[in-house]
Structures are given as structure tokens and as C-alpha cells.
Amino acid sequence: MPLPYYVSPEQMMKDKAEYARKGIARGRSLVALEYQDGVLLVAENPSRLLHKISEIYDRIAFAGVGKYNEFENLRIAGVRHADLKGYSYCREDVTAKALANAYSQALGNIFTEGIKPFEVEVLVVEVADDANGKNEMYHILYDGYIEDERNYAAMGGQAEEIRRFLKEQYREGLALPEALRLGVRALTVTQNKTLTDRDLEVAVLDRHRERRKFRRIVEGELRAVLGRPDAGDGARSMG
């Protein structure tokens, strides 16, 4: 009688982690930077329909790298979770920390119990109401592990190189144009090509906006901020 196939739990977890990391490494990178008016998120993403950066709730944003359909499902679940909690209790009760914990539990359960782990990393960001408050950035890994980030965060295939670059170049109190140029430089530091505004997806959580703090920076405005004016396209913004 043949013996049943056996894989030790340690080897199984190692194989799952390697599988997830390889999937994430194939994805384009993303950075988040605190600036003087809130938090900036910049992703390499040439698509104008498939967003890697999205609004979750009033002052909370979501960003994902890796397999699109998997982090999109997580985003939708987060929106539903936030809407239900805000409706049942109070809008102020919806926090990035609670959402990050929910994502951590979901990804941890999938990693431990499922045959295939999610090939994603997600970032949940909440902007403080005033300049003296503390912005929150929670980086949730494919296995559910949470990292509480400060000043900046990086995800995707070149995340380690980008973190090293930002550790040397980042400073507190950046204005939005400075932060945006730094974010774009961070994304290009490990590449042999120049990223244009058409290659980027950019959004901010601006604490000075009324209630809904999330705003996308679209191509015309992005060109103006980066100092790449286009005569046929003026600066625009979208709420």
C-alpha cells in the first residue's frame, strides 16, 4: 500500500510565502508619502480604468499591488465594512486601524487555510484632521502581517530599493509638488526608463477638503505639478 503524500507544515508555509512573493514581485510598485497637507499616493499604473488607489471612506484610502482581481475584492469588502459600520454607529467610528485588522485577519486566514494564498499587499491610509495629528499607514502583507509605517511606505516588486532611496531622500514637511516629484523619482530609481504622467496613478488624502478627503490628481494637473506643461491640456482636478 503506497504511503500518503506528506508535506510538513513548515515547508507548506514556506512554499506559500514564496509563491505569494513571486506574484507580488511581478507587479508594478507603489509609494505613499506624508506631505504637509496630508498623504500622497503614487503608483505606476498606465491603465485609466483599473485603479490601484481608491477611496474607502471619508478620510481613508486603499492601495493594492499584485493580482488585481484579488486586491479589488479586498477593496470592495473594505468599502462594505466601512459603510455598514458608519451607518450602524457613527462615521467617526470607521478607522484605518479597524480596516487594517479586518484585512489582516482575512489575508491570514486565506494564507493559513487556503491552498493558494492571495498574491497581494495592501495599504490602508488615514489622514489626520489637523497638522498636529498623526496620519496612519498600515501595510498588510500577503500572510496577514501588519506593518505600521511612518513618513512613507513602498509596495511591489522593487519595494526594498525604493525604501532605501526614500530613507535617504525623504524629509518631513514637503509641499505637494516636492512630495510628488520625490515619489516619481522613487518609482524610477530602480528602472531604466522615465515615467510620464500617462504611466502614473496619483491621489491624495488632503486634510483641508470637506468630509471626503480623497482626491485624484489627473493628467493635466499632474503635468503641471511635475513641470511638464502640455499646451493642449490645462491643469484639472477631480474630486
N, C-alpha and C positions, 0 to 999 in steps of 0.2 A: 504494500500500500504506500503510495507516494506521500511524503510529508507535505503539509500545507505550506504555502509560500509565507515567509515571515520577514518583516522589516521592523527593526527596533524603533520605538517612538522617537529616540534622538535622531536617527537617520531620516525618519519621515519628516520631522520638523525642519531639519537641515535642507532636505530636498525641496520642501515647500518654500522656504525662505529664498533659496537660490532661484527657484522658478519665478517667484514674485519680483525679485530684484532685477532679473534679466528683462522681464517685461517692462518694468518701470524705466530701466536704462535706455530702452529704445525710444522713449517718449522725449519730446522737447521740454526744455527746462522752464522754470517759473521762479520769479523772485517777488518778495514783499519787503517794503522798506517803510519805516516810520519817517514821516516828514513833519514840518511844523504845524500843519493843519489837519493831520490825520495819518492815514496809512495808504500807501501806493502799492498796487499790484501790477506786475508786468510779466507777460507770458509770450513766448514765441509761439505764434498761432496764426498761420496765414488764412485760416477759414473765417468767414464772416458770419457763418450760421451755427457752427459748433463751438460753443463757448467753454473755455476752461475756467473763467472767472465769472461769478454770478452773485446776485444779491440773495441772501437768505431771509433777512428780516430788517427792521428799521435801521439798525446800526451794525449789522453783522453781514459779512461777506464769506463766500465759499470759493475755494480754488482747488483744482484737482489736476494731477498728472498721471499718465499711464493709460490704461484702457478706457476709452471714452464712455462706452455704454455702462461700465461698472461705476465710474465716479459720477456719471449723470444719474444713475439710480440712487446713489447716496445723496446727491443734491436734492432730488425730489423728495426723498424720505425726510431730509432735514427741513425742507420748507413745510411739509405737512406737520412735522413735530412742532415747529415753531408756531405755526398758525393755530394749531389746536391748543397749545399751552397759553398763547397770548389771548385767545378767545375765552378759554376756561377760567383764567386767572387775571393776569394783567400784562400789558405789553412789556413792562419793565422786568417781568419775571423771565422773559426769554433772554438767555445769556449764551455767549460763546462757550463758556466752560461747560454748561449743561449739554450743549450740542456736541462738543468735543467728546464728552464722556459717552454719549449715546453712540457716536461713530466708533469710538474705541471699543465699546462692547460688541457692536455689530461686526467690525472687522476681526476682532479677536475670536469671536465665535466661529466665523467663517474660516479663519485660518486654522483653528484647532479641530473643528468638527467636519469641515468640508473636504472633499477630495482635492479640489483646486482652490487655492487662495485667490483673493482679488489682487490684480496687478495694478494697484493704485497707491498713491499717497494723497492725502487731502490736508488742506489748511483752512482753519476756521479763524476769522479775524473779527474783532470787535473794537470799534473806535471809542475812546473816552469822550465824555460830554464836554470837557474843557481841557486846556493845555496842561493843567496841573494834574489831570487824571492819568491813569495808566492804560494804554492800549493793550489789548490782549491778542496774542497769536499762538494758536495751538496747532502743532504739526502732528498729524496722526499717521503712523506708518501702516503698512500692509498687514502687520500682525496685531494691530491694536495698540501698540506702544505710543504714548503721547509725549511729545517734547514741547515744553513751554518756551517759546522763542522770545528773544529780546532784540529790539532795534531792527533786525532783518531776519529773513528766512529764505531758504532756497530748496527747491524740489526738482526732481527729474534726473536725467542721465548724467549731467555734469554738476550736480549739486555740491560735491565736495570742493571742486575747483572754484566754484562761484562763492562759496562761503569763505574760502581763503582770501579771495580777492576783496570781498566786502569787509572782512576783518581789518584789512589794511587801508581801505579807501573810505569806509563809511564814517560819518560824523553826525552827531545829533544836531537838530535844528535846521535841517536842509529845507530850502524852499522847494516848491513842487518842480520847477524846471530843473534844478540841480539834482533832485532825487530821481527824476525821470531819466536824465542823461546818465546818471550812475547806474540805474537799473538796466538800461540798454547796454552799457559797457560791460556790466557783469555777465549778461547773457552772451555777449560776443567774445568774451575773453578767452574762451576755450575753442572758438571756431575760426575757420579760415575764410569767413565771409562776413559782409556787412549786412546788418539787419535794417531794413527800411520800415517805414510806418505801415506798409502793407503786410509785413511779416509779424506784426505785433498786435497783441490784445492788451489794452491798458484800462484800468479802472481805479478809482479812489474811493475811500471812505472819508468824506470831508465833514468834520465835526461842525462846520458853520452852516451846513444845509439844514433846512427844517425837517424834522422827523426822519424822513428817509435819507440816509447819509450816503448811499451808494450812487456813484455816477460813472458812466463810461466816458473815456476820452477817445473821441473818434478821429478819423484820419486827418481832417483839416486842422483841428486843434493840435493834434499830435505833431504834425509837420511844423506848425508854428512854434511849439514849445521846444522841439529839437533843433530849431533853426534851419529847417529845410522848407522854406516857403514855396508854394505852388501857385502860380498866377491864376490858374483856373479853379482854385478851390480855396475859399476863405476859411477862417477859423470857425469851428462849430463846436457845440457841446450837446450832449444828450443826457437827460435825467433818467 
